Amino acid sequence: MHYVSWDRTDRDAPKLLVEDGPEVLGVFRGTHADVGGEVWELTVAPEAGASAVRDGVEIVRAADPLKRGETIRAEVEGRGYTLVSETSSNWIIDNAAGEKVAQFTRANSGVRKAILEFEGETDLPATDVVALAWLSREVMESRQNVSANALIATLVLLSVVAVLVYVL
């Protein structure tokens, strides 16, 4: 597998696909995911991080805020990863040895498509692939919300200035 992507046909239950499908790695529904017949309980707090619990055991943890910062430390079943922002839109994922294992981008509809591309044919465990894809999607969505809020605030400010100029 060279990449994973999201099928958002059902917005309430996006499916994580191997490449463009049809193989499904997981189905995500709000605070739960069905991954390979197992249920993951998902917790996301953009200001604090994210975690996934399977059978009462935490298997995924992102310890850093998803909304801000240049790096996000993550752990999947004890294996360490670091999500590194190369630019405001482009990210790489390094393993514990500092080797690049994957990349993703918010540019060019990246949030909607949310493709996680691996360095060649990946040999990562399926749990890691699913966890990193989920975390990358959550990072993109959290950052998109920050960008959207900034844009809305700017437009409101410009509207107020325009009204004041017109009135005065």
C-alpha positions in Angstrom: 0.0 0.0 0.0 1.4 3.4 -1.0 -1.3 5.6 0.5 -4.7 5.6 2.3 -7.6 7.9 1.6 -11.0 8.7 3.0 -14.4 7.9 1.4 -16.7 10.7 2.8 -19.8 9.5 0.9 -21.4 9.1 4.3 -20.3 12.2 6.1 -21.3 10.7 9.5 -19.2 7.6 8.9 -16.2 8.2 6.7 -14.3 5.1 5.6 -10.5 4.8 5.6 -9.6 3.1 2.3 -6.4 1.3 1.1 -5.4 3.7 -1.7 -8.7 4.5 -3.5 -10.5 1.3 -2.3 -12.4 -0.9 -2.3 -10.5 -2.4 0.7 -11.7 -0.6 3.9 -9.4 -0.4 6.9 -11.9 1.3 9.2 -15.2 3.2 9.6 -15.2 6.2 11.9 -18.4 7.4 13.6 -17.9 10.4 15.9 -16.4 9.0 19.1 -16.0 5.4 17.8 -14.3 3.6 15.0 -14.7 0.0 13.7 -11.2 -1.1 12.8 -10.7 -4.6 11.6 -13.7 -5.8 13.6 -12.5 -4.1 16.8 -14.1 -1.0 18.3 -11.8 2.0 19.1 -13.1 4.7 21.4 -11.9 8.1 20.1 -11.3 11.2 22.1 -10.2 14.4 20.3 -9.5 17.8 22.0 -7.8 20.0 19.5 -6.2 22.1 22.3 -4.9 19.0 24.1 -4.4 16.1 21.7 -6.2 12.9 20.9 -6.4 9.3 22.0 -7.9 6.0 21.0 -8.8 3.2 23.4 -9.4 -0.5 22.4 -10.7 -2.9 25.0 -9.9 -0.5 27.8 -6.3 0.0 26.7 -5.0 3.2 25.2 -3.4 2.3 21.9 -3.1 5.8 20.3 -2.1 9.0 22.0 -1.2 12.4 20.5 0.2 14.3 23.5 0.4 17.8 21.9 -2.3 20.2 20.8 -3.6 19.4 17.2 -4.5 23.1 16.5 -1.1 24.7 17.0 2.6 24.1 17.1 5.1 22.7 14.6 5.3 19.2 15.9 2.9 16.7 17.4 4.3 13.7 19.3 2.3 10.5 18.9 2.5 7.0 20.1 0.8 3.9 18.6 1.0 0.8 20.8 4.2 2.0 22.2 5.8 3.0 18.9 6.7 6.7 18.7 6.0 9.0 15.8 6.3 12.8 15.3 4.1 14.7 13.0 6.2 17.7 11.7 4.8 20.7 10.0 7.2 21.6 7.1 5.0 24.5 6.0 1.6 25.7 7.1 0.0 23.1 4.8 2.6 20.3 4.3 3.3 17.7 7.0 5.6 14.7 7.3 5.5 11.9 9.8 8.8 10.6 11.3 9.2 7.3 13.2 11.1 7.1 16.5 14.4 6.8 14.6 13.7 10.1 12.8 13.0 8.5 9.5 10.2 9.8 7.3 7.4 7.2 7.0 4.6 9.3 5.5 3.4 12.7 4.5 0.1 14.6 4.1 -1.1 18.1 3.0 -3.9 20.5 3.6 -3.3 22.1 0.2 -5.4 21.5 -2.9 -8.5 20.0 -1.1 -6.3 18.1 1.3 -8.8 18.3 4.1 -11.6 16.8 2.0 -9.5 14.1 0.4 -7.1 13.6 3.4 -4.6 11.4 1.7 -1.8 9.9 3.9 1.0 9.0 1.5 3.7 6.5 2.6 7.4 6.4 1.6 7.1 3.6 -1.0 5.4 0.4 0.0 4.8 0.6 3.7 5.5 -2.2 6.2 3.9 -0.4 9.1 1.4 -2.5 11.1 -2.2 -1.9 10.2 -2.9 -0.3 13.6 -0.2 2.3 12.9 -1.5 3.0 9.4 -5.1 3.6 10.7 -3.9 5.6 13.7 -1.6 7.9 11.7 -4.4 8.4 9.1 -6.9 9.3 11.8 -4.4 11.7 13.5 -3.5 13.3 10.2 -7.1 13.9 9.4 -7.8 15.3 12.9 -4.8 17.7 12.5 -6.0 18.9 9.2 -9.5 19.5 10.4 -8.4 21.3 13.5 -6.1 23.5 11.5 -8.8 24.2 9.0 -11.1 25.4 11.7 -8.4 27.8 13.0 -8.0 29.2 9.4 -11.7 29.5 8.9 -12.2 31.4 12.2 -9.4 33.8 11.3 -10.9 34.4 7.9 -14.4 35.1 9.4 -12.9 37.5 12.0 -11.1 39.4 9.2 -14.2 39.6 7.1 -16.2 40.9 10.1 -13.6 43.5 10.8 -13.4 44.6 7.2 -17.3 44.9 7.1 -17.3 47.1 10.2 -14.6 49.3 8.7 -16.6 49.5 5.4 -19.8 50.5 7.3 -17.9 53.1 9.3 -16.3 54.6 6.2 -19.7 54.7 4.5 -21.4 56.3 7.5 -18.7 58.9 8.1 
